[in-house]
Amino acid sequence: MSVRQLQNLLEEHDDIPWEALTFLIGEVIYGGRVTDEWDMRCLGALLKRFFCPEALTENYSYSPDQVRVVHITAHLSHGAWSTSLFGF
């Protein structure tokens, strides 16, 4: 059901409705499962990091200390993935 709701929301808008997406995930889909007020605040903070225009940029980091994800598939295509990925 939640995948259908997301699909409908995204198809109804030309641009990504970030606030509506955050509300749908946080309040509608997970809202009944998260009952503690502090857990709801935590969920809201996490969703704001994941559902924002900046998340679509190449150098966006989900962590405050700017740790970035290394896409392992790019390293695997070079053959020497262990050297380039792990440094040995």
N, C-alpha and C positions, 0 to 999 in steps of 0.2 A: 504494500500500500504506500509506503513512504517514497519509493522510487517513482511511482505514478504521480504523487503529489509534487515532487521536485520537477518532474518532466512537465507537468501542466504549468507550474509557476514559471519555468524558464521559457516555455513556448508562448506564453501570454505577453511577454515583454521583449522589446528590441534590445535593451541593455540589461545587464544582470542586475536584478533587484536585491542588492546586498542586504539591506535591512530586513526585507521580507524573507529572504533565504535564512538569515540568522534567526528570525522569529519562528519560522516554520520548523526548523531543526530543533531549536532550543526549547520552545514553549509547546509546540503541538506534538512533535514526534517524541521528544525526550521529556517533556514537561511533567507528565504523569509518573514517570519513573524516578525522577530526581525530586525528592521530597524535602530535603534539607535546604534552608535558605542560602547557606554558605556554599553548598555544592552547586546550587543554581547560579550563584555569582561566578563561581569557578568555570562552570560550563559556558556561561555567557562570555567570559574573558577569552576562553579558548576559541570559541566560535568566531569572535571578532578578529582573532589572528588568522584564522583559516579562511574566512569568508570576507575578503576585502579585495579591492582592485589591485593592490600591490602584490597580492599572492600570485598574480598571473605574470609578474615580471620575472626576468631570468635570475636576478640576484637576490630575490626576496628570501628572507630567513624567517622561519617560524619561531626561532628562539631569540630572546633579548640579547644574548651575547653574539649574535650574528653567525652561529654555526650553520653551515650550508650542507645540503644533501649532495653527495657525489652520485651521479648516475652511473652505476656499474656497467650498464650495457655499452656505454661509450668506451670504457676501458677494455671490455672484452673483445671488441672488434679489432683492437690493435694487436692482439696476440700476447703481448707482454703485460697482461693485466696485473699480475702479482707485483711487478716492479713499480708500475705507475700508481697503483692503488694503495699498496701497503708499504712501499718504500724499500723493499728488499728483494 
